[in-house]
């Protein structure tokens, strides 16, 4: 993570929060925090939930707390990404970050709309990192 200009984290949700495995990973970044190794880097988050109201936004916004403690610059998905406004189908995605719904059995794959939002997020993060870290 130290060498990266931007990091996009992904996690499944567990009751509206990041998974225990992701929490453990972040809990093991104390040395990076102490050294300020991630200060000024771009941080962004995407998630997957089992259900439409499974805590996509709460998971991402609570994840941001860890990124802020590291001094990272948070980048989400602005509403210039028009696919966030789509209401004619069930779809993840919010200004906090890309998201998808896996379905109760985990058998649903990301929709074309969800994938497009995720691609937008990736390009948006890369564009900002490129501008921020240009030498």
VMD Tcl script that builds the backbone (N, CA, C; Angstrom):
set m [mol new atoms 405]
animate dup $m
set s [atomselect $m all]
$s set {name element resname resid chain x y z} {
  {N N UNK 1 A 0.818 -1.188 0.000}
  {CA C UNK 1 A 0.000 0.000 0.000}
  {C C UNK 1 A 0.865 1.256 0.000}
  {N N UNK 2 A 2.054 1.146 0.526}
  {CA C UNK 2 A 2.924 2.312 0.628}
  {C C UNK 2 A 3.301 2.841 -0.759}
  {N N UNK 3 A 3.486 1.963 -1.720}
  {CA C UNK 3 A 3.901 2.379 -3.058}
  {C C UNK 3 A 2.766 2.932 -3.905}
  {N N UNK 4 A 1.540 2.669 -3.529}
  {CA C UNK 4 A 0.378 3.072 -4.338}
  {C C UNK 4 A 0.036 4.544 -4.134}
  {N N UNK 5 A -0.405 5.194 -5.202}
  {CA C UNK 5 A -0.936 6.558 -5.099}
  {C C UNK 5 A -2.398 6.544 -4.693}
  {N N UNK 6 A -3.086 5.447 -5.013}
  {CA C UNK 6 A -4.514 5.300 -4.710}
  {C C UNK 6 A -4.797 3.845 -4.380}
  {N N UNK 7 A -5.740 3.639 -3.471}
  {CA C UNK 7 A -6.136 2.293 -3.089}
  {C C UNK 7 A -7.657 2.234 -3.083}
  {N N UNK 8 A -8.205 1.280 -3.822}
  {CA C UNK 8 A -9.649 1.046 -3.808}
  {C C UNK 8 A -9.865 -0.252 -3.046}
  {N N UNK 9 A -10.523 -0.139 -1.906}
  {CA C UNK 9 A -10.783 -1.282 -1.046}
  {C C UNK 9 A -12.152 -1.860 -1.367}
  {N N UNK 10 A -12.269 -3.171 -1.293}
  {CA C UNK 10 A -13.552 -3.832 -1.478}
  {C C UNK 10 A -13.830 -4.762 -0.309}
  {N N UNK 11 A -15.077 -4.788 0.130}
  {CA C UNK 11 A -15.452 -5.660 1.240}
  {C C UNK 11 A -16.904 -6.106 1.116}
  {N N UNK 12 A -17.193 -7.319 1.546}
  {CA C UNK 12 A -18.595 -7.677 1.715}
  {C C UNK 12 A -19.111 -7.010 2.984}
  {N N UNK 13 A -20.407 -6.890 3.100}
  {CA C UNK 13 A -20.965 -6.327 4.319}
  {C C UNK 13 A -21.386 -7.449 5.260}
  {N N UNK 14 A -21.331 -7.126 6.521}
  {CA C UNK 14 A -21.830 -8.012 7.568}
  {C C UNK 14 A -22.669 -7.151 8.497}
  {N N UNK 15 A -23.976 -7.260 8.363}
  {CA C UNK 15 A -24.895 -6.503 9.207}
  {C C UNK 15 A -24.617 -5.003 9.149}
  {N N UNK 16 A -24.379 -4.496 7.939}
  {CA C UNK 16 A -24.170 -3.061 7.737}
  {C C UNK 16 A -22.780 -2.568 8.052}
  {N N UNK 17 A -21.826 -3.481 8.229}
  {CA C UNK 17 A -20.439 -3.111 8.507}
  {C C UNK 17 A -19.514 -3.953 7.637}
  {N N UNK 18 A -18.247 -3.551 7.574}
  {CA C UNK 18 A -17.286 -4.338 6.810}
  {C C UNK 18 A -17.120 -5.719 7.440}
  {N N UNK 19 A -16.631 -6.658 6.656}
  {CA C UNK 19 A -16.421 -8.012 7.160}
  {C C UNK 19 A -15.332 -8.013 8.236}
  {N N UNK 20 A -15.352 -9.022 9.076}
  {CA C UNK 20 A -14.348 -9.162 10.129}
  {C C UNK 20 A -12.946 -9.292 9.535}
  {N N UNK 21 A -12.850 -9.952 8.395}
  {CA C UNK 21 A -11.547 -10.119 7.760}
  {C C UNK 21 A -10.973 -8.768 7.324}
  {N N UNK 22 A -11.826 -7.893 6.762}
  {CA C UNK 22 A -11.354 -6.567 6.358}
  {C C UNK 22 A -11.012 -5.737 7.588}
  {N N UNK 23 A -11.844 -5.818 8.623}
  {CA C UNK 23 A -11.554 -5.079 9.855}
  {C C UNK 23 A -10.201 -5.518 10.428}
  {N N UNK 24 A -9.942 -6.822 10.397}
  {CA C UNK 24 A -8.669 -7.343 10.889}
  {C C UNK 24 A -7.506 -6.826 10.047}
  {N N UNK 25 A -7.692 -6.816 8.738}
  {CA C UNK 25 A -6.654 -6.290 7.855}
  {C C UNK 25 A -6.330 -4.843 8.218}
  {N N UNK 26 A -7.370 -4.026 8.346}
  {CA C UNK 26 A -7.156 -2.617 8.694}
  {C C UNK 26 A -6.556 -2.468 10.090}
  {N N UNK 27 A -6.956 -3.329 11.011}
  {CA C UNK 27 A -6.406 -3.275 12.364}
  {C C UNK 27 A -4.906 -3.581 12.386}
  {N N UNK 28 A -4.433 -4.249 11.364}
  {CA C UNK 28 A -3.007 -4.574 11.280}
  {C C UNK 28 A -2.197 -3.509 10.526}
  {N N UNK 29 A -2.801 -2.358 10.267}
  {CA C UNK 29 A -2.085 -1.282 9.573}
  {C C UNK 29 A -1.585 -0.215 10.546}
  {N N UNK 30 A -1.498 -0.548 11.810}
  {CA C UNK 30 A -1.054 0.409 12.821}
  {C C UNK 30 A 0.339 0.968 12.559}
  {N N UNK 31 A 1.245 0.140 12.070}
  {CA C UNK 31 A 2.603 0.614 11.766}
  {C C UNK 31 A 2.561 1.654 10.645}
  {N N UNK 32 A 1.739 1.409 9.634}
  {CA C UNK 32 A 1.594 2.380 8.547}
  {C C UNK 32 A 1.016 3.686 9.083}
  {N N UNK 33 A 0.026 3.579 9.991}
  {CA C UNK 33 A -0.577 4.764 10.601}
  {C C UNK 33 A 0.470 5.545 11.387}
  {N N UNK 34 A 1.247 4.849 12.204}
  {CA C UNK 34 A 2.252 5.506 13.055}
  {C C UNK 34 A 3.293 6.235 12.208}
  {N N UNK 35 A 3.641 5.665 11.080}
  {CA C UNK 35 A 4.644 6.256 10.190}
  {C C UNK 35 A 4.046 7.286 9.237}
  {N N UNK 36 A 2.718 7.387 9.198}
  {CA C UNK 36 A 2.067 8.308 8.262}
  {C C UNK 36 A 2.231 7.886 6.816}
  {N N UNK 37 A 2.376 6.597 6.591}
  {CA C UNK 37 A 2.684 6.079 5.250}
  {C C UNK 37 A 1.573 6.264 4.232}
  {N N UNK 38 A 0.336 6.430 4.685}
  {CA C UNK 38 A -0.786 6.541 3.741}
  {C C UNK 38 A -1.333 7.964 3.647}
  {N N UNK 39 A -0.735 8.894 4.349}
  {CA C UNK 39 A -1.194 10.282 4.327}
  {C C UNK 39 A -1.112 10.833 2.903}
  {N N UNK 40 A -2.201 11.419 2.449}
  {CA C UNK 40 A -2.244 12.038 1.126}
  {C C UNK 40 A -2.554 11.098 -0.013}
  {N N UNK 41 A -2.709 9.824 0.260}
  {CA C UNK 41 A -3.069 8.870 -0.789}
  {C C UNK 41 A -4.587 8.870 -0.967}
  {N N UNK 42 A -5.031 8.532 -2.156}
  {CA C UNK 42 A -6.462 8.417 -2.437}
  {C C UNK 42 A -6.966 7.106 -1.854}
  {N N UNK 43 A -8.118 7.159 -1.197}
  {CA C UNK 43 A -8.785 5.966 -0.705}
  {C C UNK 43 A -10.216 5.938 -1.189}
  {N N UNK 44 A -10.669 4.774 -1.630}
  {CA C UNK 44 A -12.030 4.614 -2.122}
  {C C UNK 44 A -12.499 3.209 -1.745}
  {N N UNK 45 A -13.821 3.023 -1.692}
  {CA C UNK 45 A -14.374 1.752 -1.204}
  {C C UNK 45 A -15.542 1.306 -2.080}
  {N N UNK 46 A -15.622 -0.006 -2.313}
  {CA C UNK 46 A -16.807 -0.604 -2.932}
  {C C UNK 46 A -17.233 -1.796 -2.085}
  {N N UNK 47 A -18.497 -2.165 -2.162}
  {CA C UNK 47 A -19.020 -3.240 -1.319}
  {C C UNK 47 A -19.990 -4.144 -2.068}
  {N N UNK 48 A -20.282 -5.252 -1.420}
  {CA C UNK 48 A -21.319 -6.164 -1.877}
  {C C UNK 48 A -22.188 -6.524 -0.681}
  {N N UNK 49 A -23.494 -6.517 -0.887}
  {CA C UNK 49 A -24.429 -6.925 0.155}
  {C C UNK 49 A -25.301 -8.057 -0.373}
  {N N UNK 50 A -25.878 -8.806 0.539}
  {CA C UNK 50 A -26.770 -9.888 0.136}
  {C C UNK 50 A -28.108 -9.339 -0.331}
  {N N UNK 51 A -28.541 -8.210 0.264}
  {CA C UNK 51 A -29.868 -7.679 -0.035}
  {C C UNK 51 A -29.784 -6.205 -0.408}
  {N N UNK 52 A -30.852 -5.711 -0.980}
  {CA C UNK 52 A -30.887 -4.323 -1.434}
  {C C UNK 52 A -30.674 -3.336 -0.288}
  {N N UNK 53 A -31.147 -3.660 0.876}
  {CA C UNK 53 A -31.026 -2.755 2.016}
  {C C UNK 53 A -30.099 -3.350 3.071}
  {N N UNK 54 A -29.011 -3.942 2.606}
  {CA C UNK 54 A -28.092 -4.666 3.484}
  {C C UNK 54 A -26.978 -3.835 4.080}
  {N N UNK 55 A -27.033 -2.520 3.928}
  {CA C UNK 55 A -26.041 -1.667 4.571}
  {C C UNK 55 A -24.908 -1.206 3.678}
  {N N UNK 56 A -25.179 -1.063 2.390}
  {CA C UNK 56 A -24.127 -0.626 1.471}
  {C C UNK 56 A -23.522 0.709 1.904}
  {N N UNK 57 A -24.362 1.692 2.134}
  {CA C UNK 57 A -23.858 3.029 2.462}
  {C C UNK 57 A -23.243 3.083 3.856}
  {N N UNK 58 A -23.836 2.395 4.826}
  {CA C UNK 58 A -23.255 2.418 6.169}
  {C C UNK 58 A -21.904 1.725 6.190}
  {N N UNK 59 A -21.772 0.666 5.427}
  {CA C UNK 59 A -20.491 -0.040 5.377}
  {C C UNK 59 A -19.402 0.864 4.798}
  {N N UNK 60 A -19.711 1.521 3.697}
  {CA C UNK 60 A -18.710 2.395 3.075}
  {C C UNK 60 A -18.397 3.580 3.974}
  {N N UNK 61 A -19.413 4.228 4.519}
  {CA C UNK 61 A -19.143 5.418 5.334}
  {C C UNK 61 A -18.394 5.061 6.613}
  {N N UNK 62 A -18.656 3.903 7.205}
  {CA C UNK 62 A -17.887 3.513 8.392}
  {C C UNK 62 A -16.460 3.122 8.017}
  {N N UNK 63 A -16.261 2.620 6.831}
  {CA C UNK 63 A -14.923 2.297 6.328}
  {C C UNK 63 A -14.100 3.580 6.198}
  {N N UNK 64 A -14.778 4.648 5.798}
  {CA C UNK 64 A -14.090 5.935 5.619}
  {C C UNK 64 A -13.381 6.395 6.892}
  {N N UNK 65 A -13.914 6.036 8.051}
  {CA C UNK 65 A -13.278 6.430 9.311}
  {C C UNK 65 A -11.840 5.943 9.376}
  {N N UNK 66 A -11.617 4.702 8.992}
  {CA C UNK 66 A -10.248 4.164 8.997}
  {C C UNK 66 A -9.359 4.907 7.999}
  {N N UNK 67 A -9.908 5.213 6.828}
  {CA C UNK 67 A -9.124 5.928 5.820}
  {C C UNK 67 A -8.763 7.324 6.300}
  {N N UNK 68 A -9.697 7.989 6.958}
  {CA C UNK 68 A -9.431 9.324 7.486}
  {C C UNK 68 A -8.369 9.292 8.580}
  {N N UNK 69 A -8.383 8.277 9.411}
  {CA C UNK 69 A -7.352 8.151 10.446}
  {C C UNK 69 A -5.972 7.970 9.833}
  {N N UNK 70 A -5.926 7.377 8.657}
  {CA C UNK 70 A -4.661 7.222 7.937}
  {C C UNK 70 A -4.276 8.485 7.161}
  {N N UNK 71 A -5.158 9.468 7.141}
  {CA C UNK 71 A -4.860 10.698 6.407}
  {C C UNK 71 A -5.098 10.594 4.919}
  {N N UNK 72 A -5.899 9.635 4.523}
  {CA C UNK 72 A -6.178 9.431 3.099}
  {C C UNK 72 A -7.239 10.414 2.618}
  {N N UNK 73 A -7.248 10.654 1.332}
  {CA C UNK 73 A -8.217 11.522 0.677}
  {C C UNK 73 A -9.303 10.622 0.086}
  {N N UNK 74 A -10.519 10.789 0.550}
  {CA C UNK 74 A -11.614 9.897 0.147}
  {C C UNK 74 A -12.230 10.361 -1.167}
  {N N UNK 75 A -12.393 9.409 -2.063}
  {CA C UNK 75 A -13.041 9.669 -3.353}
  {C C UNK 75 A -14.181 8.670 -3.520}
  {N N UNK 76 A -15.358 9.191 -3.844}
  {CA C UNK 76 A -16.529 8.346 -4.078}
  {C C UNK 76 A -16.936 8.390 -5.531}
  {N N UNK 77 A -18.230 8.329 -5.756}
  {CA C UNK 77 A -18.797 8.350 -7.109}
  {C C UNK 77 A -19.748 9.538 -7.188}
  {N N UNK 78 A -19.360 10.620 -7.855}
  {CA C UNK 78 A -20.240 11.785 -7.945}
  {C C UNK 78 A -21.448 11.505 -8.849}
  {N N UNK 79 A -22.471 12.320 -8.673}
  {CA C UNK 79 A -23.679 12.145 -9.482}
  {C C UNK 79 A -23.486 12.532 -10.945}
  {N N UNK 80 A -22.280 12.960 -11.315}
  {CA C UNK 80 A -22.002 13.088 -12.748}
  {C C UNK 80 A -22.046 11.707 -13.405}
  {N N UNK 81 A -21.936 10.653 -12.602}
  {CA C UNK 81 A -22.170 9.287 -13.072}
  {C C UNK 81 A -23.680 9.073 -13.063}
  {N N UNK 82 A -24.280 9.299 -14.213}
  {CA C UNK 82 A -25.741 9.295 -14.345}
  {C C UNK 82 A -26.384 7.956 -14.002}
  {N N UNK 83 A -25.631 6.876 -14.061}
  {CA C UNK 83 A -26.210 5.560 -13.759}
  {C C UNK 83 A -26.612 5.430 -12.287}
  {N N UNK 84 A -26.113 6.319 -11.435}
  {CA C UNK 84 A -26.561 6.327 -10.038}
  {C C UNK 84 A -28.041 6.687 -9.940}
  {N N UNK 85 A -28.546 7.368 -10.941}
  {CA C UNK 85 A -29.932 7.837 -10.929}
  {C C UNK 85 A -30.920 6.822 -11.487}
  {N N UNK 86 A -30.441 5.700 -11.973}
  {CA C UNK 86 A -31.318 4.707 -12.582}
  {C C UNK 86 A -32.261 4.103 -11.539}
  {N N UNK 87 A -33.536 4.064 -11.862}
  {CA C UNK 87 A -34.528 3.511 -10.934}
  {C C UNK 87 A -35.408 2.433 -11.578}
  {N N UNK 88 A -35.104 2.048 -12.799}
  {CA C UNK 88 A -35.960 1.070 -13.473}
  {C C UNK 88 A -35.541 -0.374 -13.211}
  {N N UNK 89 A -34.537 -0.572 -12.368}
  {CA C UNK 89 A -34.126 -1.916 -11.978}
  {C C UNK 89 A -33.458 -1.847 -10.608}
  {N N UNK 90 A -33.396 -2.962 -9.924}
  {CA C UNK 90 A -32.666 -3.025 -8.657}
  {C C UNK 90 A -31.185 -2.898 -8.983}
  {N N UNK 91 A -30.524 -1.947 -8.328}
  {CA C UNK 91 A -29.112 -1.715 -8.626}
  {C C UNK 91 A -28.416 -1.098 -7.427}
  {N N UNK 92 A -27.198 -1.519 -7.213}
  {CA C UNK 92 A -26.358 -0.906 -6.203}
  {C C UNK 92 A -25.713 0.352 -6.756}
  {N N UNK 93 A -24.905 0.977 -5.922}
  {CA C UNK 93 A -24.202 2.189 -6.317}
  {C C UNK 93 A -24.743 3.392 -5.577}
  {N N UNK 94 A -23.847 4.223 -5.085}
  {CA C UNK 94 A -24.218 5.440 -4.370}
  {C C UNK 94 A -23.053 6.412 -4.488}
  {N N UNK 95 A -23.237 7.658 -4.054}
  {CA C UNK 95 A -22.108 8.584 -4.098}
  {C C UNK 95 A -20.964 8.153 -3.176}
  {N N UNK 96 A -21.231 7.236 -2.245}
  {CA C UNK 96 A -20.183 6.738 -1.362}
  {C C UNK 96 A -19.247 5.781 -2.094}
  {N N UNK 97 A -19.796 5.021 -3.053}
  {CA C UNK 97 A -18.980 4.080 -3.807}
  {C C UNK 97 A -19.834 3.068 -4.535}
  {N N UNK 98 A -19.188 2.314 -5.380}
  {CA C UNK 98 A -19.867 1.266 -6.139}
  {C C UNK 98 A -20.307 0.156 -5.188}
  {N N UNK 99 A -21.391 -0.505 -5.565}
  {CA C UNK 99 A -21.858 -1.633 -4.768}
  {C C UNK 99 A -22.686 -2.557 -5.643}
  {N N UNK 100 A -22.841 -3.762 -5.158}
  {CA C UNK 100 A -23.658 -4.743 -5.850}
  {C C UNK 100 A -24.439 -5.541 -4.820}
  {N N UNK 101 A -25.450 -6.222 -5.295}
  {CA C UNK 101 A -26.266 -7.086 -4.450}
  {C C UNK 101 A -26.037 -8.515 -4.906}
  {N N UNK 102 A -25.658 -9.369 -3.984}
  {CA C UNK 102 A -25.370 -10.755 -4.350}
  {C C UNK 102 A -26.590 -11.659 -4.257}
  {N N UNK 103 A -27.679 -11.144 -3.684}
  {CA C UNK 103 A -28.873 -11.963 -3.505}
  {C C UNK 103 A -28.746 -12.785 -2.234}
  {N N UNK 104 A -29.861 -13.192 -1.698}
  {CA C UNK 104 A -29.855 -13.941 -0.448}
  {C C UNK 104 A -29.035 -15.213 -0.486}
  {N N UNK 105 A -28.984 -15.868 -1.646}
  {CA C UNK 105 A -28.217 -17.107 -1.786}
  {C C UNK 105 A -26.824 -16.860 -2.359}
  {N N UNK 106 A -26.511 -15.604 -2.665}
  {CA C UNK 106 A -25.208 -15.293 -3.239}
  {C C UNK 106 A -25.081 -15.665 -4.702}
  {N N UNK 107 A -26.207 -15.875 -5.377}
  {CA C UNK 107 A -26.154 -16.322 -6.771}
  {C C UNK 107 A -26.393 -15.207 -7.789}
  {N N UNK 108 A -26.579 -13.991 -7.332}
  {CA C UNK 108 A -26.774 -12.875 -8.264}
  {C C UNK 108 A -25.419 -12.270 -8.619}
  {N N UNK 109 A -25.184 -12.050 -9.888}
  {CA C UNK 109 A -23.963 -11.406 -10.355}
  {C C UNK 109 A -24.213 -9.910 -10.516}
  {N N UNK 110 A -23.178 -9.084 -10.480}
  {CA C UNK 110 A -23.372 -7.639 -10.678}
  {C C UNK 110 A -24.056 -7.357 -12.014}
  {N N UNK 111 A -24.974 -6.408 -11.980}
  {CA C UNK 111 A -25.677 -6.016 -13.203}
  {C C UNK 111 A -24.761 -5.160 -14.072}
  {N N UNK 112 A -25.176 -4.956 -15.302}
  {CA C UNK 112 A -24.415 -4.084 -16.205}
  {C C UNK 112 A -24.301 -2.676 -15.614}
  {N N UNK 113 A -25.374 -2.209 -14.988}
  {CA C UNK 113 A -25.364 -0.883 -14.380}
  {C C UNK 113 A -24.356 -0.818 -13.230}
  {N N UNK 114 A -24.364 -1.826 -12.370}
  {CA C UNK 114 A -23.435 -1.862 -11.239}
  {C C UNK 114 A -21.983 -1.925 -11.716}
  {N N UNK 115 A -21.728 -2.720 -12.740}
  {CA C UNK 115 A -20.372 -2.815 -13.288}
  {C C UNK 115 A -19.924 -1.489 -13.897}
  {N N UNK 116 A -20.838 -0.801 -14.562}
  {CA C UNK 116 A -20.509 0.497 -15.159}
  {C C UNK 116 A -20.170 1.524 -14.073}
  {N N UNK 117 A -20.917 1.509 -12.976}
  {CA C UNK 117 A -20.627 2.418 -11.865}
  {C C UNK 117 A -19.255 2.094 -11.270}
  {N N UNK 118 A -18.949 0.816 -11.118}
  {CA C UNK 118 A -17.642 0.410 -10.584}
  {C C UNK 118 A -16.514 0.858 -11.508}
  {N N UNK 119 A -16.706 0.708 -12.811}
  {CA C UNK 119 A -15.681 1.168 -13.762}
  {C C UNK 119 A -15.501 2.678 -13.675}
  {N N UNK 120 A -16.607 3.387 -13.543}
  {CA C UNK 120 A -16.541 4.838 -13.390}
  {C C UNK 120 A -15.729 5.190 -12.145}
  {N N UNK 121 A -16.006 4.516 -11.033}
  {CA C UNK 121 A -15.278 4.773 -9.799}
  {C C UNK 121 A -13.783 4.545 -10.000}
  {N N UNK 122 A -13.420 3.460 -10.636}
  {CA C UNK 122 A -12.006 3.176 -10.887}
  {C C UNK 122 A -11.339 4.247 -11.725}
  {N N UNK 123 A -12.000 4.668 -12.802}
  {CA C UNK 123 A -11.443 5.730 -13.657}
  {C C UNK 123 A -11.350 7.049 -12.901}
  {N N UNK 124 A -12.386 7.353 -12.119}
  {CA C UNK 124 A -12.433 8.603 -11.365}
  {C C UNK 124 A -11.287 8.653 -10.350}
  {N N UNK 125 A -11.089 7.578 -9.623}
  {CA C UNK 125 A -9.992 7.500 -8.656}
  {C C UNK 125 A -8.648 7.643 -9.370}
  {N N UNK 126 A -8.472 6.928 -10.470}
  {CA C UNK 126 A -7.203 6.993 -11.206}
  {C C UNK 126 A -6.941 8.397 -11.751}
  {N N UNK 127 A -7.975 9.048 -12.272}
  {CA C UNK 127 A -7.813 10.405 -12.799}
  {C C UNK 127 A -7.402 11.386 -11.700}
  {N N UNK 128 A -8.048 11.287 -10.552}
  {CA C UNK 128 A -7.708 12.191 -9.453}
  {C C UNK 128 A -6.299 11.905 -8.936}
  {N N UNK 129 A -5.957 10.638 -8.804}
  {CA C UNK 129 A -4.608 10.278 -8.335}
  {C C UNK 129 A -3.554 10.785 -9.311}
  {N N UNK 130 A -3.824 10.656 -10.586}
  {CA C UNK 130 A -2.876 11.115 -11.599}
  {C C UNK 130 A -2.657 12.626 -11.489}
  {N N UNK 131 A -3.747 13.378 -11.331}
  {CA C UNK 131 A -3.638 14.836 -11.184}
  {C C UNK 131 A -2.944 15.226 -9.874}
  {N N UNK 132 A -3.293 14.542 -8.814}
  {CA C UNK 132 A -2.752 14.866 -7.502}
  {C C UNK 132 A -1.259 14.557 -7.400}
  {N N UNK 133 A -0.839 13.488 -8.018}
  {CA C UNK 133 A 0.541 13.042 -7.886}
  {C C UNK 133 A 1.406 13.352 -9.112}
  {N N UNK 134 A 0.913 14.205 -9.987}
  {CA C UNK 134 A 1.705 14.592 -11.165}
  {C C UNK 134 A 2.963 15.331 -10.711}
  {N N UNK 135 A 4.046 15.026 -11.360}
  {CA C UNK 135 A 5.312 15.701 -10.992}
  {C C UNK 135 A 5.851 16.500 -12.142}
}
mol reanalyze $m
mol bondsrecalc $m
mol representation Tube
mol addrep $m
